[in-house]
Amino acid sequence: MSINYFSRRFFPAIVIGLIFLAVLASNISHAATVTLAGLAYSGDSKSIATRFPYTKRLELAQATGGSSLNKQLAQMMAKAKPANFELQQLALSELKGQDQTIVLALVITGETVSAERFGNIAKLLTQVRAQAMFFDFKSMTVLRTYPFSFSHLDVIDHYPSKNEMNERFQTVFYGDQGKAGILARFADAVSSATIPTNVPRFIQVTDVNIGAEAHPVLSKLVKNANGEEETLVADLFAESLSSKTGIPVLPFSKGYAIGNVMSMRIADGDVYNLKLPEPDYAISLSVPRFKKIKSGEAASGASYIFGAYSHVTIKEPVSGRTYMDADFKNGEVKLVPASQDTIDDSPAYYDALKGLFTKLSGNLAGTPSDWLKSATAASDISQQIKTTQELLKSCK
């Protein structure tokens, strides 16, 4: 293929891309003020009630009581003081024609409430995944997202009633026993979030491959087994990387977007279709299997090591340069009392996988740990960590 052919083939697309980035940069450079849009739901607006039944139920209950979730969020953020921008509260319709058009939303991306009986006990799992999302209102383009989540597992001596499930779900939003809930975690993410002063570079989990041995474990952690397992893994990694390094991570497009267009509905009813930028850096994750090993036994009970395995690849698609390409493993110990005759392994495997991503992200954030040496056989892992750290700096 000749250079002339390449120029004729791709020059118009390159020019359009540069113009788009210039317009986006111009808007960002004036983004000292950010407008709070409020609570929002990702994905198809027609299926929100089906995909987020507990959040919608909580939203309705709070609104009926005179203080909607959106109102509570606005009141909380009115007291918040983000470190890197001013936060104002206006109707989005008032932004039309204005220069400063960066908008912030608390986007709910997934919820799981499941109850399962094991012998004479029952497990109640509640989980919400969310993002602090900044987008440009003029170009309807996602600028950056900071993912976070709240998970809680109860083991109780009876199958939970609907009221108990609803009560437990409330703690996901408001916190429990000193553990910050979704609303407080949103405020915390916003407090240190940054708005880039020039065109940023984007990083995104683009591919997730789950092995046949790992699939049954992850399926137990999500309600909808139709691709939700991949989204769960992508969100786990993105949340760990973002929280440890402070960089924004674009949403996993398979979970939230079609053709790199992400639909989102604000709680007040307006629906927006947001464009996701092409990532400058692509993360591929593979989770081939989990493993359980008995590590000790006494009269009082037994201990088990729950292991998670993952291959992580980080590449720059345009240049083809690979920054990270290595296998990792992580084990978490769980003690099982002799009085407990049934064991649900899925939460322990979840902790092992989350621990793997969190420990790896800690090393990428510049906090080296002895764990890394035992977690991978890659002889050049120190160099891989170093080059990836340089990559991540360009995404801030």
N, C-alpha and C positions, 0 to 999 in steps of 0.2 A: 504494500500500500504506500503510495507516494505521499510526500508532505503536502503537495497541492491538493490531492484528493481529500486528505484529512482536513485541510483548511476549509475547503468548500463544504464538506459534510458537517463539520461541527462549529464553524465560525458563528453562524446565526445564534445557535444555542448558547455559545459562550458569551456573546454580546448581551443577550437577554438576561443571562444569569448575572453578569456584572452590573447591569442596570438595576436588577432586583436587589442585589446586595448593597448598591449605593443608596437606593431609596430606604432600605431597611436600616443602614448605618446612619442615615440622616435622621430617621425617626428615633433611633436608639440614643443618639447623641444628645437629644433634647429631653431625655426621659428621666429628669430629676424627680418628677412626680409620677406616682403609679396610682391607678384607680382600682379600688376593690370592687370586684363584681359579685363576690359572695360565694355561696355554695353552688356546686355544679355536679353534673353526672356525666361520665364519659360514655361514648357509644350511641347507638341508635336510640333516639328519644322515645320511640313507640314501645320499647321493651324495658324502659327504666323500672316500671313497677314490678316487672317479673324478675329483673336482675338484681334489684336493690330493695326487696320487700321490707326488710327490717329498718333500713335507713328511711324509707318513705313513711313507714309506720311511726317512727320516732319523730320525723318532721311534722306529720299530721298531728300527733299528740301534743307536741310543743306549740304548734300554731293554734290549736284549739284552746290551749291554756293561756294564750295571749302573748307568748314569746317564742316566735318561730326560730328555727336553727339559724336562719339568715340574720335575724335581728340579734340573736346572741353573738353570732360571729362579728357583726358590725360593732356591737358594744365592746367586745373584747379587743378588736383591732383598733378601735378609737383610742384606747389606752396604750396600745403598742407603739413603740418608737423604733422602726427599722433603722439599722445603722447606716444604710447606704442609699436611702431615697426617702422622699416624703410620700406618705400614703393618704390619699383622699378618698372620699366616698361620694360618688355621683351616680346618677342613672347613666347607663352606657349610651343612651340616646343623646346625652349632652356632650359626648365626645366628638360627635360628627363636626368636621370642619376645624377641629383643634389640632395643634401641632403635637401636643403631648398625648400620646395614645397608648401607652403601655398599660395593660390591664392584668390584674391578678385575680385568680380564682382558686378556691379550695375544691379540687376535682376528686370526687369519689370514683375510684376505678374498679373496686371489687369488694364484695362482702361475702363472708361465709359464716353460717350458723348451722351447726350440725350436732345432733345428739345420737349417741350410739351406746347400746347396752353391752356390757361385758360381764357375764356371770351375775353377781349380785351388786355390781356397781354400774354407773353410767358415766360416759364422757360427754361433756358439753364444750364444744369448741366455738369460739366467737372470734372473728377476725375482720378487720376493714383495712383495705389498702387505698392510699390516697396520694395526691400530689399538690404541692404549691406550684401552680402553673402561671407563668408570665407569657402573655402574647401581645403582639402588635395589632391594635384594633383597626389600623388602616389597611394593612396587607393581610390581616387574618392569618398571621404566621406565628407558630409557637417559637418563643425566644429561648426559654429554658424552663425546666421542671425539676423540682426537688421532691423525690418520692419518700414516703414514710408509711408506716403501718402500725397497727395495734393488734396484738393477738393475746387471747386469754384462754387457758384450758382449765376447766373445772372437772374434778372427779368427785361425784356425789353418790349417795347410797340409794338413789331412786331415779327413775326416768324424769327429766325436767318437764314441768308444765309449760304451756305457751307463755303464761305470765312470767315464769322464771327465765325463759329465754329472752323475753322482751326486757326484763330488768337487767339481765346480764349484758344485753346488747347496749343498754344505755351507758354502762361503764366504759364501753369502747370509745364513746365520744367524750365522756366527761372525766375519765380516769378512774383508777382504783388503787387504794392502799398506797398512795404516794406515787403511783405510776401515771404519767401524763397521758391523757386521752387524745383523740384525733384533733379536737379543737386546739388544745394547748400545743400539740406537736406542730400544727400548722403555724401558729404564732411563733414558735421557736425557729422553724425553718425560715420564715419571712424575716425574722430579726437579723439574721446574718446573710441573707440572700443578696446577691449583687446584680446590678444591671450593667451589661458590658458597655464600655465607652466607644468601642469600635465593633466591626463585624466579628462575632465570636466564632470559634470552631466548635463543632458539635460532636458529641459522642453518644452512641446508642447501642443497646443490645439488639442485634439484628437477627440472630439465629439461636434457637434453643433446640437441642436434640436430646430426647429422653430415651434411654435404653429400655428394652423389654423388661429387664429385671427391676428397674426403678419405677416403671410406670404405675404398677399397683399401689406402691407406697404413696406416691404423690396424688394419685386419684382420690385417696381417702381424705386428703387435706383440702379438697375443693368440692363444691357442690356439683358443678357442671363439668363433667369430664371431657367436654368437647373443646379441647385446646386450652382449657384453663390451667392445666399443669405447666405448660410452657410459659404462660404469662406469670404464674406464681414464681417460677425459677428466675425469669427475667427481672421481675420486681424485687425479688430478694437480693439479687446481685446489685441492681441499680441503687436500691436503698442503702446497702452496705457501702458501696463506692461513694455515693453522694454524701452520706453522713460522716464518713471518715475523712474524705478529702475536701469536702466543701464544694465540689464541682456539680453543676447541673447535668442531668442525664436525660436525653430525649426518651419519651415513652416507647415501649416495645410496640412496634407498629402492628404486629400480628394480633395483639390483644386489643388495641384501641382504635386502629385506623384501617381504612380501606384505600389502597392506592396512595398511601401517605397523606390522606385527608382524614382528620380526626373530628368526629362529630361530638358536640358537647352541648348540654342543655343547662342553662343557669336555672336556679331554683324558681326564679320568677316567671319562667316559661319560655324565655327567648332561646332559640337554638342557633348555634354557630358551627360552621364547618371550618376547621383550622388546618392550615397546611403545616406539615412536618418537614423541616429542612432535611436535605440529604445529609447523612452523617459524614463528617470528615474522618471519623474513626469508628470502626465497627467491631463490636464484641460478639464473639460466638461462644456459646456455652454448651457443654455436653455433660449429661449426668447419666453415666452408664449403669450404675448399680449402688445399692446400699449393702452393708454387711453388719451382722450382729455376732459378737463373741462374748461368751461368759468369761469374766476375768477373775471372779472370786466367789466363794460361797461359805456361809457360816450358818449357825442355827437361827440367827435373826433374819437371814435373807441372802440374796445373791446380788452381785454387781455385774453389769454388762457394759461392754463398749459398743456403742452404735456408731458405725462408720459411714461417711459419705464420700463419694468420689466425683471429681469433676475435671474436665479438660477446659482450659480457658485460652482463647485466642483473641488477640487484639491486633487489628490490622488497619492500615490506611488504604482504602479501596482504590483511590486514584493512582497512587505510586506503587501499590502492591507491597509496601514495606510492612514487615511483621514486627511488632514490638514485644508481644508475649505469645508463647506457644508452649504450654506445659500442662502436665497432669498434676493434680493436687488431691490430697486426702486429708480427712479430719475425723477424729474420734471424740465422742462425748460419753462420759460415764454416767450410767443411771443405776441407782440402787432400788431393788425391788424387795420389799419386806416379805417375810415368809408367810404372813397372813394374807397377802394378795395373791389370789389363785389365777388371775387373768392379767395379761399385759397387752396394752395397745402400743405397738412399736412405732406407729407413724409419727407422733409428736417428737419422739426421741430422734428419729431420722431427720425430721424437720430441723431440730436444734443443731444436729451435726452438720447439715448442709448450710444453714445460716451461719454457724460458727466458722465454717470453711471460708465463706465469702467475706465475713467480717474480719477474720484474721488476715486474709490476703489483702483486703482493702487497708487494714492498719499498716501493713508493710508498704503499700503503695502511698500511704499518707506520710511516710517518713518515720514510722515507728517500727524499727526492726524487732523481730522476735525469734526466739529459738525454734518456735513452731515451724517456721519456713523450711529449715534444714531437714526436718523429718517429714514434711508434707509433700515434698517433690523430689524426684530423682534428676531433675534438670540440672546439669553441671554448671550452666551459665545463668542460673536463676537470678543471681545478684545483678548481673548486667541487664537482664530482662526487666527487673524491677526499676533499675536506674533509668533506662530509656523510656519506660512507661511513665515514670514520674515526670520526665520532661514533657512528654505528650500531654499529660493531664494539666500541667501549668498553662498550656495554650488554650484550655477549655474554660478557664475561670473568667 
